[in-house]
């Protein structure tokens, strides 16, 4: 059983539409996240029972659920869409974990809603497995993120470019409230609902915040931290639209996301990002742009005056310094430095420059610093050796440098070709063993095991993934 306490569903009409998931023909459990179930205070035996499976597929509603599709707007690649909303997801309700933390439980791929815009509301298996693997790796590494509680196949097919097996992801988040949620009401001039939304977010995420300006500052700080985490892992979100930026600071909506293999700062994977708007090195700038849209929504709650505009502008402009501080702390740790100096920035940037010259593998360079194998990743090894002299001089009096690096640099990331391999095996032959092997290895990204060795290897030329795709 799940004990719900649905605070968002208690908001007035206009924040959502009440809609139930559409039952599927023949649900089967692919994966259940037992540690997350324990974190939420849910009974794993019940979740694995026939009754629990029907709930995870959207075929039945547990007692206390109040299924809704949330309304929001959003800037998509810079263009504003005044109405988007949950087009293929239904929020079942909220649970309060044993430690008092509140979480949404949402079914993604659970059928059409009033926001589906002629879509089928379904998900195919590939994006469900991708989000499960990537979000759980991010959680294991300590990146603020939504989580995956379960993946279920539907026994039905969905139509994309071809017929593909359908699936439903049970997603867990501290909330699904986005910058685009605020934009939805700002675009309609609905100040009353803007205020209610701001009060709800403050109570839920930032209870010590005092008003709209303070709320904006907390979101700026949360996003500065999260984006620095992305950058330190070579992660590219792919679709940083304002409807895909959570006000809680959690990474949300793993569509065409990917991790860099060879380091290229302007790397893009998403097939729909033709002009590189959301390239790896553009993500901090886009975060500022998105936060400016949130600031515009909150200005009416801050007094709607020149002074309010100036204050909102100042808060948004605080992002670069906050982000640079987090960036320096994170990348310094990757070199074994816990208390970085301003001069360490040049040391880090020199290494990144050398990596870019030959597109050295991002993950393997940093993981190799602690075991002497980083040099092997460079074409110009003499230049790396010169850099290493300065780096060794910097850390020679830091006795815990090796331990710091070990905690900051994963042995494995969700390599794009390994994800695609797991998806292909599941899709083509119903073999989930590559998925489960990868899931286990990514949940423990700092440990080496013989059976996981191949998962740390970069792709061979014929395995390189150049483009990733949304699941819609």
N, C-alpha and C positions, 0 to 999 in steps of 0.2 A: 504493500500500500504506500501511497504518497500523501503526505499531509500538506495541503496547499494553504497559502496565505497570499491572496492575489491582490496586491496593492495597486498595480497598474490598471487592472480591470475595474477597480473602484473609482477611477477617474471618470469625469463626465463624458457624455456622448461626444464623439468627434475625435477622440484620441485613437480609436480603433473601431473595427467592426467585429461583431460576434459571428464566428464562423467555425465550423467543425472540420477536422481532417476528413478526407475521403478514404473510406476503407479500401484495402488492396486484396488481391485474390488469394495469394499463398505466401504469407510472410515467413521468412526464415532468418534466424539470428546469425549474423556474420561475426560480430564482435561486441562484447560488453565490457565496459571499463570498470572493473571491480574496485580499484583504488578510488576512482572518482565517486562511485556509488557510496563507498564508505564515507568519503568526505562530505557528501550531501546528507548522510544519515538514512540512506535508502537500504532496503532489505535486498541483498543480491539474490537470494533464493527466490523471492517473489518476482524480481525482474527477469529471472531465467525461466520462470514458470510459463505455462501456456497463456495465463491471464496477463502476465507482464509483457510477453511478446506481442500480444494483440494491442496493448497500450503503446508500445514502442513503434508499432507499425501504423498507428492511427486508426485501428479498427474499433477500438473501444475507448471510452473515456473513464479514467478512474474517478472515484468519488472526490468531489471538491475541485475538479478541474473546471476552468472557465475559458474555453478556447477562444482566442481572439487573433485577428490579424492587425498589426499595428500600422497606423498611418504615418507617412513621412514623405518629404520632398527630397530634392538633392541636386547639386551641381554635378553633372556627369561629363567629364572631360571639358569642364569649364562652362558648359551650357546648362541652364537651369530648367529642371522639370518640376513643375509645381505639385504634381501628385505622383508618387511612386508607391510606397507601402509594401507590405509583405505579400508578394505575389505567389510565393511557393513555400510559405512557412506559416505555421500556426503555433502560437504561444499557448501551451497548455495551462501554465500557471507558474507560481513562484513557490519555492520551498525555503524554509529557514533551517540552515545546517545546525548541527549540535553546538557549534561555537557562536551561533547567532548571525552568521553571514547569510545574506539573502541571495538566491539564485533563480534565474529564469530556467524553465525547461521548455524547449521549443522543438517541434518536429519540422525538419527541413526536407522538402520534397513530398509534402503530405497532401498535395492536390490543390486545385484552384481556389482562389479567394476573390473577393470583390476588387482586389488590386492587381489581378493577374494580367490585365491588358491583353487578353486573347491567348495567353500562354496556358500550358497544360498544368502548371503548378507542380510538376514532378521533377525529380532529379534522376539522372542515370548513375549507375554504380561508380563510374570513374571519379567524378568530383566528390562523392561521398567518402570513398577510400582516401582520396588525396587530403581532404579536410581533416579526416580522422587522424591520419599519420602526422601531418604538419602541425596541427594545433596541439597534439599531445607531445610532440617534440618541443614545441615552444614552451609548453607548461613545464616540462622536465628541465628546461634550461632556465626557467625563471622569468620568461617574457610574459607580460600581461596579455592574456588571451582568452577567447572563448574556449570551451572544452568540448570533447566528444564523449558522450555517455554510451552511445550504442550506434551500430550500423545494422540495418535490416534490409534484406532483399524483399521485393514485393511479389515476385512470381509473375510480373507483368513487364511488358516492354514499353519504352518511350521512344518517340520519334525525334531524332535530331537530324544529322545528315543521313543516318541510317537507323535501323531498329537496334536499340540497346537495352540491356537489362536495367530495370528500375530499382531504386533503393531509397531508403529514408534514413536520414541522420538525426539522432537526438542530440541537440546542441544545448550546452549549458553556458550561461553567461551571468555576470553580476547584474546586467540588464542589457536590453537590446535598443537602448535609447541612443540616437545618433545626432550628429550635427544637423542632418536633414530633418529630424523630428522637430527641432526648433524652427527650421526654415519653413516647414509646412504651415505653421501658425503665423509666422512673421509675414509670409507672402499673402496671407489673408487679412492682415491687420488685426488679428485676434489677440489683443493684448491680455485679455483675461485668461485664455488658455496658455499663452506664453508664460504668464506668471505662475499658473498652476503647475506647468511642466517644470519650470525652474525650481519651484518649491519641492516638487517631488524628487528631482535629481539631487538637490542639496540634502534632503532628508535621507536619501538612499545611499548616496556616494560620498558626500562631503558634509557631514552633519555639523562640523565646526565652521563652515563657511557662513559669512554674514552678508547675504544679498547677492545680486546678480554679478557685480564686479568681482567679488571674491570667488564666485562660482567660475567665472571665466578664467581667473588666475589659476585655479586648481586644475581646470581642464588643460590649460597651456602647460602646466608643470607635468601633468600625467602624460601628455603626448610627447613632450621632450624626452622623457625617460623611455617611453616605448619605442620611439623612432630611433633612439640611440641603440637600443637592443637590436632592432632590425639591422642597422648598419653594421654592428659588430659581428653579425652572423652572415653577412652577405645576402640578406633576405630582400626580395623584391615583391612587394604586395601586388602590384599589377593594376589595381583599380582603386586608387585613392580618391574616389568620389566622396563628396560630403555625406552621402547616405551610407558610406562604408567607413566612417570615422565615428567610433563610439565615444560618448562623453565620459565614460568611465576610464578611458585610456586603454581598454583591452583591444587587442588585435581582433578584427572581426571580418568575416566574409572572405574566406580563402578561395578565390575563384581561380584566375590564371597566375597564381603566385608561383614563385620559384626561388631557388638558391643559386648563386653564382658558383660555377666551377672555376674556370679561369677568370682572373680579376680584370674587369673592365668597368671603370666607374660609370659609364653611360649605358650599361647593359640594360636591355629591355627583353622580356620574354613574351608578354601578353600580345596575342595576335591582333587585338583591337587598338593597341597603343602605337599607332602608325608614326607618330611624331616624337615619341620619347617623353611625353609629359610626365609619366610616372617611372622614369628610369631610376636606378638605384641611387645615383648621386642627386637626383631631384627631389627625393622624398622629404628631406627637411624643409625645402622651399615650399612644396605642396602642403605640408602640414601648416605652415604659416598662412598660406592662402585659405585653407579650409577654416582655420581658426578665426581668420578675419570675417568669414561668413557667419560664424557663430557670434562673434562680437557684434556684427550688424543686427542680429536678431535680439541680442540682449540690451542694446542701447536704450530702447524704449523703457526697459525696466530699471535703467540706471538714471533716469531723469530726462532722457530725450532732449538733451541740451548740448551746446557746444562743449561744455565741460565733460559731459558724459561721453561724447565722441572722443575727446582728447584722452580721457581715462581708459576707454576701451582700446584705443590705438596704442597707448603706452603698454598696456598689458600684453597685447598681441606681439608688440615689438620686444617684449622680454623673452620671447621664445629663443631667438638665436643664442643669446648668452647662456640660457639654461641648457639648451641642447649641446652647445660646445663644451660646457662643463661636463655633461654626462658622456659625451663622445670621448673626451680626453681621459676621463676616468676609466671608461670601458676599454679603449684601445691600449692605454697604458698597462692595464691588467693583463692584456694579451701578451705584453712583453715582460710581465713579471713585476710590474711596478704598482704598488698600492697607493702611494702618495705622490701623484704626478706633479711635476714642475712645468711651468710654461715652456721651458726649453725642450721638454719631452715631445711636444707637438711636432717639432721639426724632425726629430728622430723617427716618429711614427710616419710622418708624411714622406720621408725619404724611402722608407721601406715600401710604402704603398706605391710610390713612383717606380721603384725597381720591379715590383710585382706587375705593374701595368705594362712595362716595356715588353715583357714576354708572355703576358697573361698567365702568370703563375697561379697555381690553384690556391684560392683564397683560404679555404679551410686547412689544407695540408701545410701551407707555409706556417701558419700560426701554431698548429699542432706540432709541427716539426721543430719549432724553436727549442722545445724542452728536451728533445731526444737527438738533436744534431742532424736531423734529416731535412731541415728546411732548405738548406743549400741545394739539394737535389732538384728542387722545384724551379730553379732559375736557369735561364739561358746564359745570362752574364754572371757567372759565379764569382768572378773577381770583384765586381761591384758589390755583390752581396757580402763577400768577405771583408771589404773595406767598411761596409755598414756594420757588420757584426763586431768589429773591433770597438767601435763607439758604443754599441749596445752592451757588450760585455763589460766595458768600463763603467757604464751606468749602473749595472745591476750587481757588480762584484761585491758591494757591501750590503746587499739585500739577501739575507740568508734564506728567506722564504720565497724567493723569486720562482723557483721551480713549482712549488705548491700553488702559488698564485696563477701561474700560467696554466697549470693542470685544471684549475677550476674555471678558467676563463675561455678555454679553447676546447671545443668538443672534438672527440675523435671522429665522430660521424655527424653528418647532417642528412636531411631527407634529400638525397641526390635525385635530381629530376629523372634520370634514366632508371633508377631503382624503383621509383614510384610508378613510372610508366610500365616497367616490367611486372610489378605486382598487379596493376590494373589489368594488363593484357592477360595475365594468367587467370585472374578471376573472371574476366569477361568471356574469354574464349573457351576455357575448360572447367570453370567452376573450382579452380585450385586456389585456395586462399593461403597456402603455406608460405609463399613469398611475402604476402601482406603481413602475416602474423610474425614471421621472422624479422621483418623490418620494423614492425611496431615494437617488439621486445627490445631490439637494439637501440631504437631512437628514444625509448624511455630511460635508457641508461647510457647517455652519450659520452660518458667519461671513462667507461670501462672497456678494456680490450678482452675479447674472447675469440678463439680460433674460428668459430662458426660465423662470426661477424666481420672477419677481416675483409672480405670482398666488398662489404657494404661501404667501406671507407675509401675505396678506390675511385679515382675519377673515371669518367666515361672513356671508352675507346672511341676513335673517330666515328665509327658507324653507330655509336650509342648516344651521341650528343643530341640533346633536346634543344632545338632552336626556338620553338614557339610553344606556348601554353594557351589553353582555351578556357573560357567560361563554361559553366555547365548548363546554361540555359539554351 
